[in-house]
Amino acid sequence: MTSKLEQLRAMTTVVADTGDIEAVARLKPVDCTTNPSIVLKAINTSIFADKVKEAVAWGRTQGGDADAVAAAVADRLAIDVGAALAAIVPGRVSTEVDADLSFDTEASIKKAHEIIAAYKARGIERDRILIKLASTWEGIKAAEKLQAEGIDCNLTLLFSHAQAVACADAKAFLISPFVGRILDWHKKATGQDYTSETDPGVVSVRSIYNYYKANGIKTIVMGASFRNVGEIEALAGCDRLTIAPNLLDELDKAEGTLERKLSPEKFEAVAPIKMDEKTFRWMLNEDQMATEKLSDGIRLFAKDLVALRELVKKELQLAAA
């Protein structure tokens, strides 16, 4: 019998949420997503040992203070990881704008241009890359300007309907609602267990998907941050799903019929929401879960970005000794 992973591929574009080169080569996703946590983990593997040495050697030729050089080397390593993934997958690789720029529209745009230029220097064109931005108001506005320039964006750390509506208005190429982190919050807040059908993260993504299809919105919905295969199966048919290798392996070994849960032809009519900055901020403020998880997500990615830069700084110091 065909595995559930193969059945999922027939109705959803499967994306790998990893920087694990061996896993990507084995599981053959269409796209890959990365973030500071994934990059930090990837460069600590033997596969990227030579790239780390090359980046550090390059860093030693750069002027400026130690922090600025470490940041530049960390940026270079993030592109190295993305370029390695782009050499394997046929589709797109998502690379994240620094989390500490999440509330600075112009700085986010500048960083996005730098990322695109860095990939181009490696022979990788912008149509292979998605710029990942946090779904803050400032990040969404940055995406709106980048999309107008022909630079496609992936709006991440998305936990609410308000964020999804604003991203659609910005004509974002893709959004990444975080299924598992929504579930985490509700389990902690209520002490309850949830089935795949009552899972608040699944319910949220289904609602966003329905809103988009009902209103003819072209922005791609890509569920992310899964805690179990039940959540994935409950979103079978979603435009895209980005899945960690361990869950992809589990789906690959699973047999039985995978029922399609979402389809672009099946939706309930829902009126469009008029969104502006005031409405966005108020709706987000009224959603305790989304407010907390957005800020928490930015802090966690910023923490791993700092850890990456500190690791680079130590390597630079060792190389200079």
N, C-alpha and C positions, 0 to 999 in steps of 0.2 A: 504494500500500500504506500502511496505517496506520503511523505512526512508532512507534518503540519507547517514546517518552514516552507516547503515547496508549494503547498497550497496557499500560504500567505503571500508568497512572491507573485502568485497569479492574480491577486486582487489589490496588493499594496506594494509600493516601492520600499524595499527593505534597505535600511541604512545601518551601518555599524557605528556604535558609539564607543570608539576606542582609538588608541594609537598603537595598538598591538599589531605590528606588521604581519607576523605569522598567522594570527587569527583572521585578519582581513583577507590574506591570500587564500586561506582555507575555506572561509565562509562565503566569499565572493559577493559582498554587498554591492549595491549600485553606487552609493555615496558613503562618505564618512564624516562624522562630526568630531571636533576636538574642543577642548577648553583648557584652561591653565592646569587643572588637576590631571587631565589626560596627558598633556605635554610633560609635566613634571614626572609622571610615572614612566613615560616612554623613554625619556633621556637617561633614566637610571638603568636601562636594559643594555645588554651587550651590543645589540643591533645598532644603537646610536653612539657607541663609544667613540668611533672615529669622527663622527660629526661633532661631538662635544669637544674633542681635541682641536678640530679645525676651527670651530667657533671661538674657542679660547685663544688660539693662536691669532686669529683675526682680531679679537678684542685687544690683544696686547699691542697691536699696531695703531689703535685708535687713541685720539687725544681725549681730554676731558676728565672729570672727577670719577672716582671709582664707581659710584652709584650709577652714573650715566652710562659708563661703559658696560657695567653688568646688565643694565636694562637693555642696551643695544644687543648684547650677546644673547640674552634671553629671547628677544624678539627674533633673532636669527635662528635660534634653535626651534622656535615655534614654527617658523617657515620650513625648516628642515624636516620636521615631523610631517607637516602638511604636504610637502613635496613628495616625500616617500609614499604617503598614502595615495596621492594623485597619480603616482606611477603604477598603482595597482588597480584602483577602482575606475570604472568607465565614466562615472558621473562627477559629482561635485565634492569638494572638501570644504568644510566650514572651519574658519579660523576666527578666533575671538578678539575683539577689541578689548584693551585692558579694562578690567573691572573698575579700576579707580577713575576711569573716564565716564562712568555711567551717568553722570549728571552734567556733562559738558558736551553739548551738541557739536560745536566747532572742533574741539579737540578730538572727538570721536571720528568726525569726517576726515580730519588730517591723518589720524592713525589708519583709517581704512585705506586712504590713498597710498600710504606707506606700505601696507600689507599687499595691496594689488601690485605695486611697483616691485616689491621684493619677489613676488611670484613670477612676474614677467621677466625679471632678470634671470630666472631659472628656466625660462622658456614655457611657463605655464600662464595661459591667458585668463582674463577675468571671467570668462564663461565657464571655467572649471572651479571657480571659487565662490563661496558664500561668506560674506562678512557677518560675523555674529555680534549682535548688540543686545545689551540688556533691555528689556521692555519697560524702561522708564519713559516718562514723557520726552526727556531729552534724547534718549536713545532712539525712540520712534521718529522724532523729528530729524535726527541724523540720517536714519534709514530713508525717510521721504526724499531728502536731498540726494542721497547716493543713488536711489532707484531712478531718479530723474536723470542722472548721469549715465545710467546703464550699468551700475554696479549693484548686483543682486545681494539681498540681505536676508539673514536668518535672525529673527527676533526671538531671543531666548529668555529664560527665567520668566515665563508667562504663566500666570496662575489665575487670571480672572477674565471675565467677559469684557470688561472695560478695556483691558490691554488688547484683547483680540480685535475689538471694534476699531480702536485707534490704529492698530497695525494695518488693518484692511484699508482704512481711510488713507494711510500713508502709501498704499500700494506695495507693501512689503512682499517680497517674493515668497517668503516662507515664515511660519511661526512654529515655535517649539513649546507647546504647553507641557508642563512637568507633571505627569500623572502621579508618579510615586511620591513625590514630595507633598502633593496635595493630600494624598492618603495618609502620609506620616502625620501631618498636622492634625487631621481629623481623628485619627486613632488616639493620639496623645490628648486631644481636647475632650473627647467623649468617652474614652476607655472602651469603645466598642470595636468589634471586628466587623468586617464588611465582606460581602461576596463580590465577585467580579461585576455583577449587575448593579450593586448598590455602591460600589467603590466611588467615592466623591471625585477622584481624579478622572475616572472613566466617564462619569456623568458630565463633568465639565467639558471634556474634549468632545463628547457627543453633541453637547449643546452648541459649542463653537462651530463644529463641523456643519450642523444643521443650519445655523445662522448664515454661514458663508454660502452654502449651496442654495438656500432659500432666496438669498439676495444677489445671486450671480457673482459672488466675489471670487476672484481668481487666485488669491493668496493661498498657498499650499498649507495644509494642516499636517504637521508632523509630530505625533505624540512622542514624548521623550520621558526619561527617568522612570523606568519600570521597575517594580519590586518583584513581580512574578509573571509567569507566562499567562496566568488568567487575565491579567490586565491587557496583555497584548491580544489575546484571543477575543476579548470583549470589544476591541477596536479594529478587528479584521475588516479590511475594506477602506480604512482611513487612507488619505492620500499617500502619506509616508509614515513610517515608524522607525525611530532610531533606537537600536537595541544593543545592549552589552553582549559580548561574546558568550558568556556563560548561559544567557537566556536563549541566544541563537542556537547554541549547542543543544539545549534542552528541547527546543522546538524541532530541531533536526532529528532528534531521536523519538519524538512523540508521533504516535500513529492515531488514526481515527479521523473522522470528518471535521474539518474546520468550517464552521458556519460564518457566512459573511454577515457582519453586523451593520456596516455602513456602506452606503452607495450614493453616488452623486445624483442619481435619478430619484432617490427616495428621501423626501424631506417634508417637514411640516412648515406651512407658511408662517413667517414671523416678520414683523415690521422692522425696518432699519432703525438704528439708534443714531441720533444726531450727537456727535462727539466733538467737544472742544476741550481746551486745557482745564477749565474750571470743572466741567462735568467729569473728565477723566480723573482728576485728583480727588474729587468728592466720592465718586464711585469706588475708587481704590481705597480711600480712607474708610469707607463703610464696610469694606471686605477685610475683616481682621486677618483671616488666613493669608490672603494675597499680599497684604501689606507686610506681614511678618516674614513670609517666605521669600518675597522679592528682596527685602533688605538682608535677610539671612544669606540668600544665594549670592548676592553681590559681595558680602563680607567673606564668604567661604572662597569664592574665586579670587578675591583680592589677597586673601591669606596665602593661597597656593601660588599666586603670582609673586608675592614677596619671597616665599620659600624658594621658588625657581631662581629669582635674582640673587638670593643669598648663596645658593648652591654655586651659581656661576661666579660670584665674587670670590668664594673660597678656591674654586678652580683657578681663577686668575692669580690669586695670591700664591698658590702652590707652584704655578708655572713660572712665576717671577722669582721664586726662592732659589 
